[in-house]
Amino acid sequence: MAQRRPLARPAAPGTFPAAALCAAFAAALALTACQGNPDSWGTGVVKQSDAFGDYSETVVAIPRPTAGPRQFQCAGPFAPNTSAVNIAADFGQANVVTGNIISPDGSTSPGLVVLPNDPALSLEIAWKDAIDMVGPRRVAFTESSAWSVNGIAIGSTLADLEKANGKPFRVQGFGGNGGGVVADWRGGRLGNLGGGCTLGVQLALSASASDQAQARLSGPKSIASSDAALRSAAPTVGVFWVTYR
């Protein structure tokens, strides 16, 4: 069965360079009211620079946290070169908090929680540069998330995954923290989402799966998505995340 991933814990005072981060947030935020659109708070300015030092500003609509569902892409505020400042500019500083993000292997690292008070739309972002919070390393979604990635969401089936991937894939044996994780997309579309991103998925076996089926699918093994025993156990997506190269 998929293991439940604890919520991120807000950082204790002094854990992060709060003064510097808040100053950067304040400098980046450029919000204006947008009347007449119930699904928008207004607009924000996303500031980005690339490896060559070229700088750009993009005006984006700021969605209300109750508006959804959301289609996640490794672009815009979630581009590979984004930062905590950009995220705050997009969603509003009041809707992001720093915290210790828990990785699938149980380790923790400083990160950012977006919309922490709305489990259906909350995101946890771990960074390649955890000090300056620049360059996402992983974006994780809650077990009740309303987000989707290339049509994949909480509750998606094996058939949904194969259709989105364009071909069969392989899954790690169930049991333990990594049980049921997709181990290899076999060159399919979900292994390359664009922007240098890959979809990570952990499947959960159906509650109706027999003890015999669970035993057959458990342990250190690689299982094809076309395996008859796996299909009969009817696993669905229990947790998913996006990893950046």
C-alpha positions in Angstrom: 0.0 0.0 0.0 1.2 3.6 -0.6 2.6 5.2 2.5 1.0 8.4 3.7 3.4 11.3 3.3 3.2 13.8 6.3 2.4 17.4 5.7 5.3 19.8 5.6 6.1 21.4 8.9 6.4 25.2 9.0 9.9 26.4 9.7 10.9 27.5 13.2 11.9 31.2 13.5 15.5 31.6 12.3 15.6 28.4 10.3 15.7 30.3 7.1 17.0 33.7 6.1 13.5 35.2 6.7 14.4 38.8 6.5 16.2 38.5 3.2 13.5 36.2 1.8 10.7 38.6 2.8 12.6 41.5 1.3 12.9 39.6 -1.9 9.2 38.7 -1.8 8.2 42.4 -1.2 10.4 43.6 -4.1 8.9 41.0 -6.5 5.2 41.4 -5.6 3.4 43.7 -8.0 -0.3 42.9 -7.5 -3.2 44.8 -8.9 -6.9 44.2 -8.3 -8.9 42.6 -11.1 -12.6 43.2 -10.9 -15.3 41.1 -12.5 -13.4 37.7 -12.6 -14.5 35.5 -9.6 -11.6 33.0 -10.3 -8.8 35.6 -10.1 -7.2 37.7 -7.4 -5.7 40.0 -10.0 -2.3 39.9 -11.7 1.3 39.4 -10.6 4.7 39.8 -12.2 6.9 36.7 -12.6 10.6 37.6 -12.8 13.0 35.2 -14.4 16.6 35.1 -15.7 18.2 32.3 -17.7 21.7 30.9 -17.6 22.9 33.6 -20.0 21.8 36.4 -17.7 18.9 37.4 -19.9 16.1 38.8 -17.8 12.3 38.9 -18.4 9.1 39.8 -16.6 5.8 38.1 -17.3 2.4 39.4 -16.1 0.3 36.4 -15.0 -3.2 36.0 -13.6 -3.3 35.0 -10.0 -5.9 32.2 -9.4 -8.0 32.0 -6.3 -7.2 28.9 -4.2 -10.8 27.6 -4.6 -10.6 27.7 -8.4 -9.8 24.4 -10.0 -9.0 21.8 -11.1 -5.4 22.7 -12.0 -3.3 21.4 -14.9 0.3 21.4 -13.7 3.1 22.2 -16.2 6.8 22.8 -15.8 6.5 26.3 -17.2 5.6 29.8 -16.1 5.7 30.0 -12.3 6.9 26.4 -12.2 9.6 26.6 -14.8 13.0 25.0 -14.1 14.5 28.3 -13.4 11.8 29.6 -11.1 12.3 30.7 -7.5 10.4 31.2 -4.2 10.1 34.9 -5.2 8.3 34.0 -8.4 6.0 31.7 -6.7 5.1 34.4 -4.1 4.5 36.9 -6.9 2.2 34.5 -8.6 0.1 33.2 -5.7 0.5 36.0 -3.2 3.0 36.1 -0.3 0.2 35.3 2.2 -0.3 32.0 0.4 3.2 30.6 0.6 5.1 29.4 3.7 8.6 28.0 4.2 8.9 24.6 5.8 10.8 21.4 6.0 9.7 19.3 3.0 9.7 15.5 3.4 11.1 13.5 0.5 9.9 10.1 -0.5 12.9 8.5 1.2 12.0 10.2 4.5 14.7 12.8 4.4 13.8 16.5 4.9 15.0 19.7 3.2 14.0 23.4 3.3 11.2 24.1 0.9 8.1 26.1 0.1 4.5 25.1 0.7 2.0 26.8 -1.7 -1.6 27.3 -0.6 -1.0 25.4 2.7 -4.5 25.9 3.9 -6.1 24.2 0.9 -5.2 20.5 0.7 -6.8 20.1 -2.7 -4.5 22.8 -4.2 -1.5 22.7 -1.9 1.9 22.1 -3.4 5.3 21.3 -1.7 8.4 22.5 -3.5 11.9 21.3 -2.7 14.8 23.3 -4.2 18.1 22.5 -5.9 19.4 25.6 -4.1 17.7 25.3 -0.7 19.4 28.4 0.7 18.2 30.9 -2.0 15.2 28.7 -2.9 15.9 28.8 -6.6 15.5 26.0 -9.2 12.8 23.4 -8.1 14.0 19.9 -7.6 10.6 18.3 -6.9 7.0 19.4 -6.6 4.8 17.1 -4.6 1.0 17.0 -4.4 -1.2 16.0 -1.5 -3.3 12.8 -1.3 -6.4 14.8 -1.9 -5.0 17.0 -4.7 -7.1 18.5 -7.4 -4.1 19.0 -9.6 -3.3 16.8 -12.6 -0.3 16.3 -14.7 -0.8 15.3 -18.4 -4.3 14.0 -17.3 -3.0 12.0 -14.4 -4.4 12.7 -11.0 -5.2 11.0 -7.6 -7.3 7.9 -8.4 -6.0 7.4 -12.0 -6.0 3.8 -13.0 -3.3 1.6 -14.8 -5.3 2.1 -18.0 -5.2 5.9 -17.5 -1.4 5.8 -16.9 -0.8 3.6 -20.0 -2.9 5.9 -22.2 -1.1 9.1 -20.9 2.3 7.4 -21.2 1.6 6.0 -24.7 2.9 2.6 -23.8 3.2 0.1 -20.8 5.6 0.8 -18.0 7.1 -1.0 -15.0 6.2 -0.8 -11.3 8.3 -1.7 -8.2 6.9 -4.4 -6.0 4.5 -3.3 -3.3 5.4 -2.9 0.4 7.7 -0.4 2.1 8.1 3.3 1.4 8.9 2.7 -2.3 6.3 0.1 -2.9 4.2 0.6 -5.9 6.3 3.4 -7.3 6.6 3.5 -11.1 10.2 2.5 -11.7 10.5 3.0 -15.5 8.2 4.7 -18.0 10.0 2.7 -20.7 10.5 5.8 -22.9 6.9 6.9 -22.7 5.5 10.5 -22.5 5.3 10.6 -18.7 9.0 10.2 -18.5 9.5 13.5 -20.4 6.9 16.1 -19.6 8.9 18.9 -21.1 10.9 21.5 -19.3 13.2 18.7 -18.1 10.5 17.2 -15.9 9.4 13.6 -15.1 6.2 12.4 -13.5 6.6 10.3 -10.3 3.8 8.0 -9.3 3.1 5.7 -6.3 0.2 3.3 -6.8 -2.0 2.0 -4.0 -3.6 -1.4 -4.2 -7.4 -1.6 -4.1 -8.9 -2.4 -0.6 -10.6 -5.3 -2.3 -7.4 -6.9 -3.4 -7.0 -10.3 -1.9 -4.2 -11.3 0.5 -3.0 -13.7 -2.1 -2.8 -10.9 -4.8 -1.0 -8.6 -2.4 1.5 -11.3 -1.5 2.2 -12.0 -5.1 2.8 -8.3 -5.9 4.9 -7.5 -2.8 8.7 -7.6 -2.4 11.8 -6.5 -4.3 10.6 -7.1 -7.9 9.7 -5.2 -11.1 6.2 -5.7 -12.4 4.9 -4.8 -15.9 1.8 -2.7 -16.0 0.3 -5.4 -18.3 0.8 -8.1 -15.6 -2.5 -9.9 -15.1 -2.1 -10.1 -11.3 -1.4 -6.4 -11.1 -4.4 -5.5 -13.3 -6.7 -7.7 -11.2 -5.6 -5.9 -8.0 -6.8 -2.6 -9.6 -4.2 -0.2 -8.2 -4.8 3.5 -8.5 -2.6 6.6 -8.1 -2.3 7.3 -4.4 0.5 9.9 -4.5 2.3 11.7 -7.4 5.0 14.3 -7.8 7.1 16.0 -10.5 10.9 15.7 -10.6 13.1 18.2 -12.3 16.4 17.1 -14.0 
